[in-house]
């Protein structure tokens, strides 16, 4: 028993580092892409950049849930192919350790990750999703920062809009300026100037625009115009727009915890939408212990037919499973299908496929029906490659 425990520990230690590496690399890549989009969306005000770090932190649980199954499978595939290439699995099999016993530590790790996923999907993500939306709402409601980029429209919730055809590097010296201000009483104030300089007030709550050589048009609520031409003009504008409070958490079923999905809330979310979200989260979590049943046979088959067919096949299976789950959730949420059937059927098919592949590999590890199919496809492709040059030479 001690020997078996040592082997289990060795297998688990060999898996943890590839799993951590795959998680970090995938998570960082996804976050970087999202951060760039956030920076672009919030680029109108330098004050809004301070929200990016908080937004990124709230995105971590969401992307961690997305990357966990793929990272786990990649880690399993790497470890199994490494053990297979080093003939370590052959030695375990020759020593009387069956393939199911070799796979047991991977399944145990999958069960642990399933619990992590349930906590992540069920309780952490709903709060982080709402927190992300609240921070993004505050960032979008944040007002003007006191600088204007060239050919960029600055606007906020107070009805203020500023644009300029030219701005220097600091954004404080402008040319060909257009300013529009909508008042709460329905009146409208439009100001144009050939040049302008922006000075931040000492209190930091407003800025003064020193406008040169321009005109101002004031339209009353009734549409009566009043115009003014000036050679010099001072205009005070606020730097912070008033932000509305975001609605309470729970307006979206994705913001509800597992308990709230079962018990319901007073937000008026239909039962079909709550059940679709509940079954979708459970299916994604329960799929983790099944991944070793898919990764181990495909990893062993890589020694015969190469790694590429196994990776491609696994990618197709996982992507199809995720897309079918999303499709089932959409159909169930709209009331077009029963939630248990629409979400449970893709999970049942995925589970049956994993078990079938694993059972087919128990007696001859690495020799699965799918592995034989990929080998035949590779052989056919090789014949085509050898046939094409021979035919070309004959034609020449």
N, C-alpha and C positions, 0 to 999 in steps of 0.2 A: 504493500500500500504506500509505503514511503517513496518507493521508486516511481509509482504512478503519480504521486503528488508532486514530485520534483519535475516530472515531464510536463504536468499541467502548468506549473509555475513557469517553466521555461517557455512554453508556448504562449502564455499570457504576456510575459515580459517581452517576448519577441513581437507581440502585436501592439503593445501600448505606444511605443515610439513611432511606428508608422501611422498609427491612428492619430496621435497628437500632431504629427507633421502634416498629414492630409487635412486635418481640421483647420490648423492655423493657416496653411497656404490658401485653401479654398475660401476661408472666412475673410482673410485680408484682401484677397482679390475681389470678392463681392462687395466688401465695404468700400474699397477704394473707388470702384465704379460708381457706387451710390454717393459717396462723398463728393466726387466731381460733379455729379448732377445737382447736389444740394448747393455747392458753391456757385454753380451757374445760375440756379434759381434764386439765390439770395444775394446775387452780386450787385443789386441796385443800391445797397446800403452797406457800408463797412461795419455798422453796428450789428448787422445781422450775422456776420461771420462768427460772432461769439456763441451763437446757437448751434453751430455745426458740430462741435464736440459733444454737446448734450444729445443732439439728434443721432449722432453715430453710436453713442453708448446705448441708446434705446433701440437701435436696430440690431444690436448683437444677438439678443435672444431669437429674433425672427430668422436671421441668416444662419444661426447655429442650428436651429431646427431643420432648415433646408439642407445644410451640408452634412449633418450627422449620418444619415443613411449612406450617402455616396462615399464619405470619408471612411466609414466603417467597412464598406465593401472593398474599397481600394486597399485598405490596410490588410484585410483578410487575404486578398488576392496576392499582394506582395509577399506576405509571410508564407503562404502555402507554396507559392512558386519557389521561394528561397529554400524552404525545407525540402521541397521535392528535388530541386536542382542539386542540393547537397546530399541527396539520398538518405536524409534523416527520416523521412516518412517511410521509405522502404525498410529502413532498419527497425522502425517501430512496428510495422506490419509483420516483418519477419520474426520479431520478438513476441508475437501473439497479441499485439494490441490492435483491435479491430478499428476500422475507419470511423465507426460511430463513436468510439471512445476517444479517438484523436480529435474529433469534431466537438466533443463535449465542452472543453474550455472555451471555444469560440461561442457556442450557444449560451454558456453561462455569462460571458461578457455581453452578448446581445441582450440577455435578460436584464442585466444591470443598466445597459444603455436604454432599454425600454422604460425602466423606472425613471431614469433621468429625462427621457423624452416626454413621459406623462406629466412630470412636474413642469417641464419647460413649456409644452403645448398647453397644458391644462391650467397653469396658474401664473407663470412668469410672462409668457407672451401676451396674454390679454391686457395686463397692466402696462407692459412696455409699449404695446401698440397704441394704447390710449395716451400714454405719456409722450410718445413720438408725435402724435397728432396735436396734442396740446402745445408742445414746444414749437412745432412747425406753424401752428396758428399764431402763436406769439411772435415768431420771427417774421411771418408775413404781415402781421399787423404793426410791426415796428416801423417807426416813421423814418423820415429823411435824415441822413447822417451829416449833412452839411457839405457834401461834395456831389458834383455832377460829372458823369462820364460823357465823352463825346458821342453825340447822336444816340443818346439813351434817354428814355422817358422815366422820370422819377415820379411816383405817385404813392399816395397813402390813403387811409380810410377817412381822412378829414376833407377830402375833395381837392387836395392840392396836387397839381401836376407841373413839373418843370422839365424842360428839355433845352438843349443848346446844340448848335451845329458844330461848335468847336469848344474844347476844354483843354487846359494845360494838364500837366502830369498830376498836379495836386487836386484837380477838379474844382478849384476855387476861382480861377480866372476864366471867364466865359465870353463867347461872342455869338451874336445872333440868337438871343435868348427868347424863349416863349414860356409864359407862366399862365396857368389857368387855375382859378380858385372858385369852387362852388360853395356858397354859403348855405347854412341850414334853412334860411328863409326862402331859398329858391333863386336868389340873385346870383349873378355870375360876373367875375372880374377877370379880364384878360389883359395881360401886360406883355408888351414886346420891347426889346431893347437891343441896340447894336452891340453893346458890351456890358459886362457886369462883373462885380467882384463880391465874393462871399466872405463874410466875417462872422465867426462863431461868437455869440455873446458870452460873457463871463459866467453866467449861470448854467450854460450848457443846454438850456431847454429850448433855445431859439437861435436863429441866425438872421443877420441883416444882409440883405442884398442891396448893394450900391449899384443902381442901374444908370446907364448913360445913354442919352440920345434915343428916346423911345416914345411909345404911346401907350395909353391905358384906356380900355373900353369897359365900362360898367353897364351891365344889363340888369334891370330890375326884374322882379318876379313877373311883372306884367309885360316885360319885353321892351321897356323904355330905355333907349341908349343914352349914355353920357360919356363923352370922350375927353381925353386930356393928353396933350403933347408936352414932353418935358425934355430938358437937357440933363438934368440930374434928379434922381429919385431914390428914396430909401424905402425898402419894403421888408417888414419883419415877417418871417415865416417860422412855424413851429418845427422842431426837429423830431418830435415823437408824436405819432398818430395814436389816437385812442383805440385800444384793442377791446374787442368784444370777448366775453367769457365763452369758452368752448362748452358745448353741451356736456352733461354728466356722462360718465363711463357707462357703456351698455347699450348705446344706440345702434351698435353693429354687433352681430352675433360673434364676430371674431374677437370682440373685446370682453366676452363673457368667459368666466372660468368653467371648468367641467361641472362643478356643483351648480352654478347658475344656469348652465345649459340644460341640466336635468330638472331643476326646480322651477325655472322660468323667472322672468323679471317683470317689472311694471313698465318696460320700455316699448311694449307692443310688438315684439319680434315674433313672427309666426312660429308655431311649433315645428313645421316642416323645415324651416331654416335652421332652427336650433338643433334638431335631430341630425340634419345633414352635416352640420359642423361638428357635432359630438362624435358621430360615427367616423367622420373623416380623420379626426385627431386620433381616435383609438386605433384605426386601421394603420396609420403611419407609425404609431408607436409599436403595435404588435408585429409589424413587418420586420423589425430589427432582429429578433431572435431567429427569423427564418433565413436571413441573409447568409449565415454560414453554410446552410444546406445547399445554397447556390454557388457560393464562392469556393468552397473546398473542392467539389468535383471539377469546376472549370479551371481552378488553379492547378490541379493535378493533370488535367488534360493539356495544359499549356506545355508540359514537358514533351508531349508527342507532336502536337500540331502547332506549337508557337503560341505566344501570348496574345497576339492581335485578335484572332477570332474569338477567344474567350472574353476579352475586354469589350469588344464590339457587341457581342451577343448580350453580355450583362448590361451594357449601357442601354441597348434596345429594350430589354425586359424592364429595367428600372424606370426608364422614361415613359414607357407605355403604361406601367402601373400607376405612376404619378398622374399622368394625363387622364387615364380612365377614372381615377379617384376624383379628380377635379370635375370631370364631366358628370360623374354620378352625383357629386355634391350640388352642381348647378341644376341638374334635372330635379333632384329632391327638393332643393330650396324653392324652386319655382312651382312645386306641386305637380310636376309632370310624371313623377315616379315615386314609388315608396322609398323612403330614405334607407331602410335596412337592405333592401334589394339593390338599389342603385349604387350604394357604397360597399355593401357586403359582397356582391358578386365579383367585382375586380379583386378584392382581397382574397376571396376563396380561390379564384383562378390562380393568383400569384402564389398562394400557399401550396396549392396542389402541384404547380409547376416546380417549385423548389423541392418538395418532398419527392416528386417523381424523378427529378434529376439526381437527387442524392441516393435514393433507393437503387436506381439503375447503376450507380457507381460503387456500391458496397462490395460486391464480389470481385470486380476488376476495377480498382480505383483509377480514375482518369478516363475510363472507357464508358462514356455515357452516350445515349442516343444522339444528343446534340453535338457531342465531341466527334462522333462518327460522321455526322452531317457536315460539320465544318471541315473535317479532313477530306471528305469527298469533294466539297466545294473548292478547297485549296488544290486538290489533285486535278480537278477539271480546269481550274485557272492555269495551272502549270502546263497542262497539255495545250491549252490555247496559246500560251506564250511560245511554246516550242513549235507549234504548228504554223503560227503566223510568219516567223522568219523563213522557215523552210518553203512555205508557199511563195514568199516574196522572191527568194532565190530562183525558184522554178520559173516564176513569171519573167525574171530578168533573163 
